[in-house]
Amino acid sequence: MQANRHPPAEVAARLARLDRLADNLDSRYRVPGTNIRFGWDALLGLVPGIGDVAALGPSGYILLEAHRLGAPSHVKARMAANVGIDWIVGTIPIVGDLFDVGWKANRRNVALLRDHLGGSPAPPDRDDVAA
């Protein structure tokens, strides 16, 4: 397995950085009085035309890090499918923005990578933390 060429401390640090990025993209903010969370991915999607394309950059970085950490093709394919679904549905006005709030492709992708690497459990989702 290629992931073994990275020291465990380095892998843990990279996963922690990816967790923070995914959290900012998918779960950074909470709708007051609810447990509904959203992040910069959903906010960028509100900008017609360029918002959903701009959100592909950080999502692509997560996929690139998966490649660098030695994730196999089937894991990267699932991750790419998550990003693709997020992008395609996200381009639909209003419906896509609501979908972005629920789909959380970046959090899904970091979880896939963490599962593959056999890393420690991800930090709790903000939904799981008492507000």
A tleap script that builds the chain and sets N, CA, C and O, in Angstrom:
source leaprc.protein.ff14SB
mol = sequence {
  NMET GLN ALA ASN ARG HIE PRO PRO ALA GLU
  VAL ALA ALA ARG LEU ALA ARG LEU ASP ARG
  LEU ALA ASP ASN LEU ASP SER ARG TYR ARG
  VAL PRO GLY THR ASN ILE ARG PHE GLY TRP
  ASP ALA LEU LEU GLY LEU VAL PRO GLY ILE
  GLY ASP VAL ALA ALA LEU GLY PRO SER GLY
  TYR ILE LEU LEU GLU ALA HIE ARG LEU GLY
  ALA PRO SER HIE VAL LYS ALA ARG MET ALA
  ALA ASN VAL GLY ILE ASP TRP ILE VAL GLY
  THR ILE PRO ILE VAL GLY ASP LEU PHE ASP
  VAL GLY TRP LYS ALA ASN ARG ARG ASN VAL
  ALA LEU LEU ARG ASP HIE LEU GLY GLY SER
  PRO ALA PRO PRO ASP ARG ASP ASP VAL ALA
  CALA
}
set mol.1.N position { 0.848 -1.173 0.000 }
set mol.1.CA position { 0.000 0.000 0.000 }
set mol.1.C position { 0.893 1.236 0.000 }
set mol.1.O position { 1.817 1.323 0.809 }
set mol.2.N position { 0.638 2.186 -0.887 }
set mol.2.CA position { 1.464 3.371 -1.011 }
set mol.2.C position { 1.373 4.280 0.204 }
set mol.2.O position { 2.326 5.001 0.499 }
set mol.3.N position { 0.266 4.263 0.909 }
set mol.3.CA position { 0.083 5.157 2.046 }
set mol.3.C position { 1.128 4.911 3.125 }
set mol.3.O position { 1.381 5.799 3.939 }
set mol.4.N position { 1.739 3.733 3.156 }
set mol.4.CA position { 2.723 3.404 4.176 }
set mol.4.C position { 4.018 4.185 4.018 }
set mol.4.O position { 4.827 4.211 4.946 }
set mol.5.N position { 4.238 4.814 2.888 }
set mol.5.CA position { 5.479 5.555 2.699 }
set mol.5.C position { 5.457 6.896 3.417 }
set mol.5.O position { 6.477 7.583 3.470 }
set mol.6.N position { 4.319 7.274 3.967 }
set mol.6.CA position { 4.200 8.511 4.719 }
set mol.6.C position { 4.205 8.193 6.206 }
set mol.6.O position { 3.504 7.283 6.649 }
set mol.7.N position { 4.993 8.936 6.981 }
set mol.7.CA position { 4.977 8.705 8.438 }
set mol.7.C position { 3.576 8.940 8.999 }
set mol.7.O position { 2.870 9.838 8.540 }
set mol.8.N position { 3.169 8.141 9.986 }
set mol.8.CA position { 1.819 8.284 10.558 }
set mol.8.C position { 1.504 9.700 11.030 }
set mol.8.O position { 0.376 10.166 10.876 }
set mol.9.N position { 2.490 10.387 11.603 }
set mol.9.CA position { 2.243 11.755 12.083 }
set mol.9.C position { 1.929 12.688 10.908 }
set mol.9.O position { 1.081 13.572 11.027 }
set mol.10.N position { 2.609 12.492 9.785 }
set mol.10.CA position { 2.352 13.317 8.601 }
set mol.10.C position { 0.961 13.036 8.049 }
set mol.10.O position { 0.238 13.963 7.685 }
set mol.11.N position { 0.587 11.779 7.986 }
set mol.11.CA position { -0.743 11.409 7.489 }
set mol.11.C position { -1.816 12.012 8.392 }
set mol.11.O position { -2.801 12.566 7.903 }
set mol.12.N position { -1.629 11.905 9.698 }
set mol.12.CA position { -2.607 12.457 10.646 }
set mol.12.C position { -2.725 13.966 10.480 }
set mol.12.O position { -3.830 14.506 10.522 }
set mol.13.N position { -1.609 14.649 10.294 }
set mol.13.CA position { -1.634 16.103 10.112 }
set mol.13.C position { -2.344 16.481 8.812 }
set mol.13.O position { -3.112 17.443 8.781 }
set mol.14.N position { -2.091 15.735 7.747 }
set mol.14.CA position { -2.743 16.024 6.477 }
set mol.14.C position { -4.245 15.766 6.558 }
set mol.14.O position { -5.046 16.538 6.031 }
set mol.15.N position { -4.623 14.661 7.229 }
set mol.15.CA position { -6.050 14.373 7.406 }
set mol.15.C position { -6.726 15.458 8.243 }
set mol.15.O position { -7.856 15.850 7.952 }
set mol.16.N position { -6.050 15.938 9.269 }
set mol.16.CA position { -6.620 17.006 10.102 }
set mol.16.C position { -6.827 18.268 9.273 }
set mol.16.O position { -7.846 18.944 9.415 }
set mol.17.N position { -5.869 18.586 8.412 }
set mol.17.CA position { -5.995 19.762 7.538 }
set mol.17.C position { -7.157 19.581 6.560 }
set mol.17.O position { -7.911 20.521 6.307 }
set mol.18.N position { -7.298 18.377 6.014 }
set mol.18.CA position { -8.407 18.107 5.102 }
set mol.18.C position { -9.744 18.141 5.833 }
set mol.18.O position { -10.740 18.598 5.273 }
set mol.19.N position { -9.778 17.663 7.077 }
set mol.19.CA position { -11.003 17.750 7.884 }
set mol.19.C position { -11.423 19.207 8.070 }
set mol.19.O position { -12.598 19.544 7.923 }
set mol.20.N position { -10.457 20.068 8.395 }
set mol.20.CA position { -10.776 21.490 8.586 }
set mol.20.C position { -11.291 22.117 7.290 }
set mol.20.O position { -12.247 22.892 7.306 }
set mol.21.N position { -10.656 21.780 6.179 }
set mol.21.CA position { -11.087 22.311 4.888 }
set mol.21.C position { -12.503 21.842 4.568 }
set mol.21.O position { -13.353 22.647 4.188 }
set mol.22.N position { -12.756 20.553 4.721 }
set mol.22.CA position { -14.090 20.005 4.431 }
set mol.22.C position { -15.142 20.621 5.348 }
set mol.22.O position { -16.263 20.894 4.919 }
set mol.23.N position { -14.779 20.837 6.606 }
set mol.23.CA position { -15.707 21.459 7.548 }
set mol.23.C position { -16.046 22.881 7.099 }
set mol.23.O position { -17.212 23.276 7.119 }
set mol.24.N position { -15.039 23.645 6.697 }
set mol.24.CA position { -15.289 25.008 6.218 }
set mol.24.C position { -16.138 25.014 4.953 }
set mol.24.O position { -16.981 25.893 4.773 }
set mol.25.N position { -15.922 24.050 4.089 }
set mol.25.CA position { -16.674 23.991 2.839 }
set mol.25.C position { -18.104 23.501 3.022 }
set mol.25.O position { -19.001 23.936 2.299 }
set mol.26.N position { -18.332 22.605 3.977 }
set mol.26.CA position { -19.636 21.942 4.066 }
set mol.26.C position { -20.421 22.199 5.346 }
set mol.26.O position { -21.642 22.045 5.344 }
set mol.27.N position { -19.771 22.582 6.432 }
set mol.27.CA position { -20.486 22.630 7.714 }
set mol.27.C position { -20.093 23.813 8.598 }
set mol.27.O position { -20.337 23.776 9.804 }
set mol.28.N position { -19.512 24.824 8.051 }
set mol.28.CA position { -18.954 25.929 8.850 }
set mol.28.C position { -20.013 26.703 9.628 }
set mol.28.O position { -19.781 27.075 10.778 }
set mol.29.N position { -21.148 26.945 9.033 }
set mol.29.CA position { -22.179 27.796 9.631 }
set mol.29.C position { -23.445 26.992 9.925 }
set mol.29.O position { -23.702 25.956 9.312 }
set mol.30.N position { -24.223 27.494 10.873 }
set mol.30.CA position { -25.473 26.833 11.242 }
set mol.30.C position { -26.610 27.822 11.067 }
set mol.30.O position { -26.494 28.991 11.436 }
set mol.31.N position { -27.717 27.341 10.498 }
set mol.31.CA position { -28.928 28.158 10.403 }
set mol.31.C position { -29.457 28.297 11.836 }
set mol.31.O position { -29.736 27.293 12.492 }
set mol.32.N position { -29.595 29.532 12.321 }
set mol.32.CA position { -30.028 29.726 13.718 }
set mol.32.C position { -31.330 28.990 14.030 }
set mol.32.O position { -32.278 28.993 13.245 }
set mol.33.N position { -31.341 28.360 15.203 }
set mol.33.CA position { -32.521 27.644 15.666 }
set mol.33.C position { -32.719 26.273 15.056 }
set mol.33.O position { -33.737 25.625 15.302 }
set mol.34.N position { -31.742 25.816 14.249 }
set mol.34.CA position { -31.847 24.502 13.610 }
set mol.34.C position { -30.509 23.772 13.743 }
set mol.34.O position { -29.534 24.330 14.247 }
set mol.35.N position { -30.477 22.538 13.292 }
set mol.35.CA position { -29.221 21.793 13.187 }
set mol.35.C position { -28.714 21.765 11.747 }
set mol.35.O position { -27.823 20.980 11.421 }
set mol.36.N position { -29.268 22.609 10.888 }
set mol.36.CA position { -28.868 22.654 9.484 }
set mol.36.C position { -27.560 23.414 9.374 }
set mol.36.O position { -27.452 24.567 9.791 }
set mol.37.N position { -26.566 22.743 8.802 }
set mol.37.CA position { -25.247 23.342 8.642 }
set mol.37.C position { -24.926 23.487 7.164 }
set mol.37.O position { -25.365 22.687 6.337 }
set mol.38.N position { -24.159 24.510 6.847 }
set mol.38.CA position { -23.725 24.764 5.474 }
set mol.38.C position { -22.364 25.438 5.542 }
set mol.38.O position { -21.927 25.879 6.605 }
set mol.39.N position { -21.709 25.510 4.408 }
set mol.39.CA position { -20.382 26.118 4.375 }
set mol.39.C position { -20.172 26.910 3.106 }
set mol.39.O position { -21.112 27.288 2.406 }
set mol.40.N position { -18.901 27.146 2.839 }
set mol.40.CA position { -18.543 27.983 1.703 }
set mol.40.C position { -18.953 27.369 0.358 }
set mol.40.O position { -19.194 28.106 -0.598 }
set mol.41.N position { -19.036 26.072 0.268 }
set mol.41.CA position { -19.467 25.425 -0.976 }
set mol.41.C position { -20.877 25.886 -1.331 }
set mol.41.O position { -21.139 26.264 -2.472 }
set mol.42.N position { -21.775 25.856 -0.367 }
set mol.42.CA position { -23.156 26.281 -0.615 }
set mol.42.C position { -23.220 27.785 -0.877 }
set mol.42.O position { -23.991 28.234 -1.725 }
set mol.43.N position { -22.419 28.560 -0.157 }
set mol.43.CA position { -22.431 30.015 -0.365 }
set mol.43.C position { -21.898 30.387 -1.743 }
set mol.43.O position { -22.461 31.246 -2.422 }
set mol.44.N position { -20.814 29.740 -2.154 }
set mol.44.CA position { -20.277 30.006 -3.491 }
set mol.44.C position { -21.281 29.620 -4.573 }
set mol.44.O position { -21.364 30.267 -5.617 }
set mol.45.N position { -22.041 28.560 -4.313 }
set mol.45.CA position { -23.044 28.111 -5.281 }
set mol.45.C position { -24.134 29.132 -5.537 }
set mol.45.O position { -24.836 29.047 -6.544 }
set mol.46.N position { -24.286 30.096 -4.642 }
set mol.46.CA position { -25.293 31.144 -4.832 }
set mol.46.C position { -24.899 32.140 -5.917 }
set mol.46.O position { -25.753 32.853 -6.443 }
set mol.47.N position { -23.609 32.195 -6.257 }
set mol.47.CA position { -23.133 33.112 -7.293 }
set mol.47.C position { -23.372 32.446 -8.645 }
set mol.47.O position { -22.736 31.441 -8.962 }
set mol.48.N position { -24.288 33.000 -9.446 }
set mol.48.CA position { -24.615 32.365 -10.732 }
set mol.48.C position { -23.391 32.216 -11.640 }
set mol.48.O position { -22.574 33.127 -11.778 }
set mol.49.N position { -23.301 31.053 -12.242 }
set mol.49.CA position { -22.261 30.815 -13.236 }
set mol.49.C position { -20.918 30.397 -12.680 }
set mol.49.O position { -20.450 29.295 -12.967 }
set mol.50.N position { -20.293 31.245 -11.898 }
set mol.50.CA position { -18.922 30.970 -11.458 }
set mol.50.C position { -18.821 30.350 -10.065 }
set mol.50.O position { -17.785 29.776 -9.728 }
set mol.51.N position { -19.855 30.449 -9.264 }
set mol.51.CA position { -19.787 29.959 -7.890 }
set mol.51.C position { -19.511 28.476 -7.789 }
set mol.51.O position { -18.641 28.053 -7.027 }
set mol.52.N position { -20.247 27.680 -8.552 }
set mol.52.CA position { -20.054 26.225 -8.496 }
set mol.52.C position { -18.705 25.822 -9.075 }
set mol.52.O position { -18.093 24.859 -8.612 }
set mol.53.N position { -18.241 26.547 -10.076 }
set mol.53.CA position { -16.923 26.251 -10.647 }
set mol.53.C position { -15.836 26.595 -9.635 }
set mol.53.O position { -14.862 25.854 -9.501 }
set mol.54.N position { -15.990 27.713 -8.918 }
set mol.54.CA position { -15.009 28.118 -7.914 }
set mol.54.C position { -14.921 27.087 -6.782 }
set mol.54.O position { -13.844 26.863 -6.230 }
set mol.55.N position { -16.030 26.474 -6.445 }
set mol.55.CA position { -16.040 25.474 -5.368 }
set mol.55.C position { -15.316 24.190 -5.777 }
set mol.55.O position { -14.962 23.384 -4.916 }
set mol.56.N position { -15.093 23.991 -7.067 }
set mol.56.CA position { -14.378 22.799 -7.522 }
set mol.56.C position { -12.908 22.817 -7.104 }
set mol.56.O position { -12.303 21.759 -6.932 }
set mol.57.N position { -12.331 23.999 -6.941 }
set mol.57.CA position { -10.916 24.105 -6.587 }
set mol.57.C position { -10.575 23.395 -5.281 }
set mol.57.O position { -9.743 22.487 -5.277 }
set mol.58.N position { -11.203 23.793 -4.166 }
set mol.58.CA position { -10.901 23.109 -2.905 }
set mol.58.C position { -11.285 21.627 -2.928 }
set mol.58.O position { -10.602 20.803 -2.319 }
set mol.59.N position { -12.362 21.286 -3.618 }
set mol.59.CA position { -12.757 19.876 -3.723 }
set mol.59.C position { -11.697 19.088 -4.486 }
set mol.59.O position { -11.386 17.946 -4.146 }
set mol.60.N position { -11.151 19.717 -5.516 }
set mol.60.CA position { -10.079 19.098 -6.282 }
set mol.60.C position { -8.812 18.912 -5.455 }
set mol.60.O position { -8.085 17.934 -5.632 }
set mol.61.N position { -8.554 19.847 -4.558 }
set mol.61.CA position { -7.393 19.732 -3.677 }
set mol.61.C position { -7.522 18.502 -2.778 }
set mol.61.O position { -6.546 17.784 -2.566 }
set mol.62.N position { -8.715 18.260 -2.254 }
set mol.62.CA position { -8.933 17.080 -1.410 }
set mol.62.C position { -8.660 15.810 -2.223 }
set mol.62.O position { -8.037 14.872 -1.724 }
set mol.63.N position { -9.119 15.784 -3.452 }
set mol.63.CA position { -8.872 14.639 -4.334 }
set mol.63.C position { -7.370 14.498 -4.636 }
set mol.63.O position { -6.847 13.385 -4.662 }
set mol.64.N position { -6.687 15.612 -4.860 }
set mol.64.CA position { -5.247 15.579 -5.103 }
set mol.64.C position { -4.494 15.028 -3.892 }
set mol.64.O position { -3.571 14.229 -4.049 }
set mol.65.N position { -4.875 15.444 -2.699 }
set mol.65.CA position { -4.242 14.928 -1.490 }
set mol.65.C position { -4.484 13.425 -1.340 }
set mol.65.O position { -3.605 12.691 -0.887 }
set mol.66.N position { -5.671 12.977 -1.720 }
set mol.66.CA position { -5.947 11.533 -1.684 }
set mol.66.C position { -4.978 10.798 -2.599 }
set mol.66.O position { -4.457 9.740 -2.245 }
set mol.67.N position { -4.743 11.358 -3.768 }
set mol.67.CA position { -3.794 10.755 -4.712 }
set mol.67.C position { -2.388 10.738 -4.104 }
set mol.67.O position { -1.694 9.723 -4.152 }
set mol.68.N position { -1.983 11.868 -3.537 }
set mol.68.CA position { -0.645 11.966 -2.941 }
set mol.68.C position { -0.454 11.003 -1.778 }
set mol.68.O position { 0.656 10.537 -1.523 }
set mol.69.N position { -1.551 10.707 -1.071 }
set mol.69.CA position { -1.471 9.785 0.060 }
set mol.69.C position { -1.614 8.330 -0.367 }
set mol.69.O position { -1.608 7.431 0.474 }
set mol.70.N position { -1.742 8.095 -1.659 }
set mol.70.CA position { -1.745 6.735 -2.167 }
set mol.70.C position { -3.094 6.058 -2.216 }
set mol.70.O position { -3.164 4.829 -2.233 }
set mol.71.N position { -4.178 6.832 -2.241 }
set mol.71.CA position { -5.507 6.215 -2.334 }
set mol.71.C position { -5.629 5.472 -3.665 }
set mol.71.O position { -5.184 5.970 -4.698 }
set mol.72.N position { -6.228 4.287 -3.641 }
set mol.72.CA position { -6.379 3.517 -4.881 }
set mol.72.C position { -7.414 4.157 -5.821 }
set mol.72.O position { -8.190 5.026 -5.421 }
set mol.73.N position { -7.402 3.717 -7.033 }
set mol.73.CA position { -8.274 4.286 -8.061 }
set mol.73.C position { -9.751 4.214 -7.692 }
set mol.73.O position { -10.496 5.158 -7.955 }
set mol.74.N position { -10.190 3.100 -7.081 }
set mol.74.CA position { -11.616 2.987 -6.777 }
set mol.74.C position { -12.045 4.013 -5.707 }
set mol.74.O position { -13.179 4.493 -5.739 }
set mol.75.N position { -11.162 4.347 -4.775 }
set mol.75.CA position { -11.492 5.368 -3.774 }
set mol.75.C position { -11.534 6.739 -4.448 }
set mol.75.O position { -12.454 7.522 -4.210 }
set mol.76.N position { -10.547 7.025 -5.282 }
set mol.76.CA position { -10.519 8.318 -5.982 }
set mol.76.C position { -11.702 8.448 -6.932 }
set mol.76.O position { -12.222 9.549 -7.114 }
set mol.77.N position { -12.136 7.347 -7.542 }
set mol.77.CA position { -13.304 7.389 -8.429 }
set mol.77.C position { -14.570 7.737 -7.641 }
set mol.77.O position { -15.390 8.530 -8.103 }
set mol.78.N position { -14.729 7.147 -6.455 }
set mol.78.CA position { -15.893 7.486 -5.611 }
set mol.78.C position { -15.842 8.942 -5.191 }
set mol.78.O position { -16.866 9.626 -5.169 }
set mol.79.N position { -14.649 9.415 -4.858 }
set mol.79.CA position { -14.493 10.806 -4.461 }
set mol.79.C position { -14.822 11.738 -5.627 }
set mol.79.O position { -15.501 12.749 -5.447 }
set mol.80.N position { -14.340 11.397 -6.815 }
set mol.80.CA position { -14.626 12.211 -7.995 }
set mol.80.C position { -16.128 12.200 -8.304 }
set mol.80.O position { -16.684 13.220 -8.711 }
set mol.81.N position { -16.778 11.056 -8.112 }
set mol.81.CA position { -18.228 10.981 -8.326 }
set mol.81.C position { -18.961 11.894 -7.342 }
set mol.81.O position { -19.914 12.573 -7.726 }
set mol.82.N position { -18.530 11.920 -6.086 }
set mol.82.CA position { -19.154 12.819 -5.114 }
set mol.82.C position { -19.037 14.276 -5.545 }
set mol.82.O position { -20.001 15.037 -5.464 }
set mol.83.N position { -17.839 14.660 -6.007 }
set mol.83.CA position { -17.621 16.037 -6.459 }
set mol.83.C position { -18.452 16.308 -7.711 }
set mol.83.O position { -19.052 17.375 -7.844 }
set mol.84.N position { -18.486 15.339 -8.630 }
set mol.84.CA position { -19.260 15.511 -9.861 }
set mol.84.C position { -20.749 15.680 -9.591 }
set mol.84.O position { -21.400 16.545 -10.177 }
set mol.85.N position { -21.277 14.857 -8.709 }
set mol.85.CA position { -22.698 14.972 -8.355 }
set mol.85.C position { -22.961 16.333 -7.723 }
set mol.85.O position { -23.939 17.003 -8.056 }
set mol.86.N position { -22.088 16.735 -6.814 }
set mol.86.CA position { -22.220 18.040 -6.156 }
set mol.86.C position { -22.220 19.160 -7.190 }
set mol.86.O position { -23.033 20.080 -7.114 }
set mol.87.N position { -21.311 19.082 -8.153 }
set mol.87.CA position { -21.204 20.134 -9.155 }
set mol.87.C position { -22.402 20.133 -10.103 }
set mol.87.O position { -22.996 21.182 -10.350 }
set mol.88.N position { -22.758 18.968 -10.634 }
set mol.88.CA position { -23.859 18.898 -11.610 }
set mol.88.C position { -25.171 19.351 -10.992 }
set mol.88.O position { -25.861 20.201 -11.555 }
set mol.89.N position { -25.524 18.791 -9.834 }
set mol.89.CA position { -26.789 19.180 -9.199 }
set mol.89.C position { -26.697 20.614 -8.700 }
set mol.89.O position { -27.690 21.342 -8.711 }
set mol.90.N position { -25.501 21.025 -8.259 }
set mol.90.CA position { -25.308 22.381 -7.759 }
set mol.90.C position { -25.546 23.457 -8.796 }
set mol.90.O position { -25.822 24.603 -8.441 }
set mol.91.N position { -25.446 23.115 -10.070 }
set mol.91.CA position { -25.666 24.123 -11.113 }
set mol.91.C position { -27.149 24.438 -11.328 }
set mol.91.O position { -27.478 25.406 -12.013 }
set mol.92.N position { -28.029 23.646 -10.764 }
set mol.92.CA position { -29.471 23.908 -10.890 }
set mol.92.C position { -29.844 24.999 -9.888 }
set mol.92.O position { -29.651 24.819 -8.686 }
set mol.93.N position { -30.374 26.123 -10.363 }
set mol.93.CA position { -30.707 27.217 -9.444 }
set mol.93.C position { -31.647 26.765 -8.320 }
set mol.93.O position { -32.576 25.992 -8.554 }
set mol.94.N position { -31.411 27.229 -7.160 }
set mol.94.CA position { -32.149 27.009 -5.912 }
set mol.94.C position { -32.104 25.549 -5.472 }
set mol.94.O position { -31.649 25.258 -4.365 }
set mol.95.N position { -32.564 24.629 -6.309 }
set mol.95.CA position { -32.532 23.199 -5.957 }
set mol.95.C position { -31.089 22.765 -5.687 }
set mol.95.O position { -30.817 22.053 -4.720 }
set mol.96.N position { -30.189 23.192 -6.533 }
set mol.96.CA position { -28.788 22.839 -6.361 }
set mol.96.C position { -28.188 23.411 -5.088 }
set mol.96.O position { -27.369 22.764 -4.435 }
set mol.97.N position { -28.598 24.628 -4.736 }
set mol.97.CA position { -28.098 25.247 -3.510 }
set mol.97.C position { -28.588 24.483 -2.281 }
set mol.97.O position { -27.836 24.288 -1.326 }
set mol.98.N position { -29.826 24.060 -2.308 }
set mol.98.CA position { -30.364 23.262 -1.206 }
set mol.98.C position { -29.684 21.893 -1.148 }
set mol.98.O position { -29.404 21.376 -0.066 }
set mol.99.N position { -29.425 21.317 -2.310 }
set mol.99.CA position { -28.739 20.031 -2.378 }
set mol.99.C position { -27.342 20.131 -1.758 }
set mol.99.O position { -26.917 19.235 -1.028 }
set mol.100.N position { -26.629 21.225 -2.054 }
set mol.100.CA position { -25.288 21.430 -1.507 }
set mol.100.C position { -25.280 21.366 0.013 }
set mol.100.O position { -24.332 20.861 0.615 }
set mol.101.N position { -26.333 21.877 0.628 }
set mol.101.CA position { -26.413 21.885 2.088 }
set mol.101.C position { -26.489 20.458 2.638 }
set mol.101.O position { -25.937 20.177 3.702 }
set mol.102.N position { -27.160 19.567 1.931 }
set mol.102.CA position { -27.338 18.201 2.420 }
set mol.102.C position { -26.291 17.208 1.951 }
set mol.102.O position { -25.985 16.264 2.680 }
set mol.103.N position { -25.732 17.383 0.768 }
set mol.103.CA position { -24.842 16.384 0.179 }
set mol.103.C position { -23.486 16.332 0.870 }
set mol.103.O position { -23.000 15.242 1.173 }
set mol.104.N position { -22.868 17.468 1.126 }
set mol.104.CA position { -21.586 17.551 1.836 }
set mol.104.C position { -20.517 16.641 1.215 }
set mol.104.O position { -19.938 15.787 1.887 }
set mol.105.N position { -20.277 16.848 -0.071 }
set mol.105.CA position { -19.328 16.013 -0.817 }
set mol.105.C position { -17.931 16.021 -0.207 }
set mol.105.O position { -17.260 14.989 -0.193 }
set mol.106.N position { -17.492 17.148 0.286 }
set mol.106.CA position { -16.123 17.226 0.816 }
set mol.106.C position { -15.973 16.432 2.103 }
set mol.106.O position { -14.958 15.764 2.302 }
set mol.107.N position { -16.958 16.493 2.967 }
set mol.107.CA position { -16.911 15.696 4.198 }
set mol.107.C position { -16.971 14.209 3.851 }
set mol.107.O position { -16.282 13.399 4.471 }
set mol.108.N position { -17.797 13.846 2.855 }
set mol.108.CA position { -17.860 12.452 2.406 }
set mol.108.C position { -16.490 11.985 1.908 }
set mol.108.O position { -16.046 10.877 2.208 }
set mol.109.N position { -15.837 12.858 1.140 }
set mol.109.CA position { -14.563 12.476 0.542 }
set mol.109.C position { -13.460 12.308 1.576 }
set mol.109.O position { -12.658 11.379 1.482 }
set mol.110.N position { -13.411 13.198 2.560 }
set mol.110.CA position { -12.406 13.041 3.606 }
set mol.110.C position { -12.691 11.771 4.409 }
set mol.110.O position { -11.758 11.084 4.823 }
set mol.111.N position { -13.956 11.455 4.631 }
set mol.111.CA position { -14.305 10.214 5.339 }
set mol.111.C position { -13.872 8.991 4.528 }
set mol.111.O position { -13.368 8.023 5.098 }
set mol.112.N position { -14.061 9.022 3.213 }
set mol.112.CA position { -13.608 7.916 2.356 }
set mol.112.C position { -12.092 7.739 2.465 }
set mol.112.O position { -11.597 6.621 2.601 }
set mol.113.N position { -11.369 8.849 2.404 }
set mol.113.CA position { -9.915 8.788 2.494 }
set mol.113.C position { -9.482 8.279 3.863 }
set mol.113.O position { -8.586 7.441 3.960 }
set mol.114.N position { -10.107 8.774 4.903 }
set mol.114.CA position { -9.780 8.347 6.270 }
set mol.114.C position { -10.038 6.845 6.429 }
set mol.114.O position { -9.231 6.134 7.026 }
set mol.115.N position { -11.163 6.367 5.894 }
set mol.115.CA position { -11.473 4.935 5.964 }
set mol.115.C position { -10.416 4.114 5.244 }
set mol.115.O position { -9.980 3.077 5.745 }
set mol.116.N position { -10.005 4.575 4.069 }
set mol.116.CA position { -8.991 3.848 3.304 }
set mol.116.C position { -7.666 3.775 4.065 }
set mol.116.O position { -7.014 2.731 4.102 }
set mol.117.N position { -7.281 4.893 4.666 }
set mol.117.CA position { -5.994 4.948 5.341 }
set mol.117.C position { -6.028 4.283 6.712 }
set mol.117.O position { -4.989 4.102 7.346 }
set mol.118.N position { -7.223 3.921 7.165 }
set mol.118.CA position { -7.342 3.293 8.471 }
set mol.118.C position { -6.994 4.243 9.592 }
set mol.118.O position { -6.547 3.837 10.665 }
set mol.119.N position { -7.209 5.528 9.318 }
set mol.119.CA position { -6.869 6.553 10.301 }
set mol.119.C position { -7.820 6.567 11.474 }
set mol.119.O position { -8.822 5.852 11.512 }
set mol.120.N position { -7.471 7.401 12.422 }
set mol.120.CA position { -8.329 7.570 13.584 }
set mol.120.C position { -9.662 8.138 13.138 }
set mol.120.O position { -9.754 8.733 12.064 }
set mol.121.N position { -10.686 7.963 13.940 }
set mol.121.CA position { -11.985 8.488 13.552 }
set mol.121.C position { -11.916 9.987 13.343 }
set mol.121.O position { -11.132 10.687 13.984 }
set mol.122.N position { -12.742 10.461 12.444 }
set mol.122.CA position { -12.803 11.897 12.168 }
set mol.122.C position { -13.335 12.621 13.390 }
set mol.122.O position { -14.074 12.050 14.191 }
set mol.123.N position { -12.952 13.889 13.528 }
set mol.123.CA position { -13.548 14.652 14.608 }
set mol.123.C position { -15.058 14.705 14.408 }
set mol.123.O position { -15.532 14.559 13.282 }
set mol.124.N position { -15.823 14.911 15.477 }
set mol.124.CA position { -17.283 14.898 15.315 }
set mol.124.C position { -17.733 15.996 14.375 }
set mol.124.O position { -17.172 17.091 14.343 }
set mol.125.N position { -18.764 15.671 13.612 }
set mol.125.CA position { -19.390 16.648 12.748 }
set mol.125.C position { -19.971 17.736 13.637 }
set mol.125.O position { -20.400 17.465 14.759 }
set mol.126.N position { -19.985 18.928 13.152 }
set mol.126.CA position { -20.530 20.035 13.941 }
set mol.126.C position { -21.974 19.745 14.330 }
set mol.126.O position { -22.457 20.260 15.339 }
set mol.127.N position { -22.670 18.926 13.542 }
set mol.127.CA position { -24.049 18.571 13.869 }
set mol.127.C position { -24.095 17.774 15.171 }
set mol.127.O position { -25.087 17.822 15.899 }
set mol.128.N position { -23.012 17.037 15.463 }
set mol.128.CA position { -22.976 16.190 16.634 }
set mol.128.C position { -22.575 16.935 17.906 }
set mol.128.O position { -22.718 16.418 19.014 }
set mol.129.N position { -22.073 18.154 17.729 }
set mol.129.CA position { -21.611 18.943 18.857 }
set mol.129.C position { -22.766 19.804 19.353 }
set mol.129.O position { -23.446 20.450 18.555 }
set mol.130.N position { -22.987 19.817 20.636 }
set mol.130.CA position { -24.077 20.615 21.195 }
set mol.130.C position { -23.844 22.085 20.877 }
set mol.130.O position { -22.745 22.608 21.061 }
set mol.131.N position { -24.890 22.741 20.399 }
set mol.131.CA position { -24.765 24.154 20.020 }
set mol.131.C position { -25.032 25.043 21.210 }
set mol.131.O position { -24.975 26.267 21.091 }
savepdb mol mol.pdb
quit
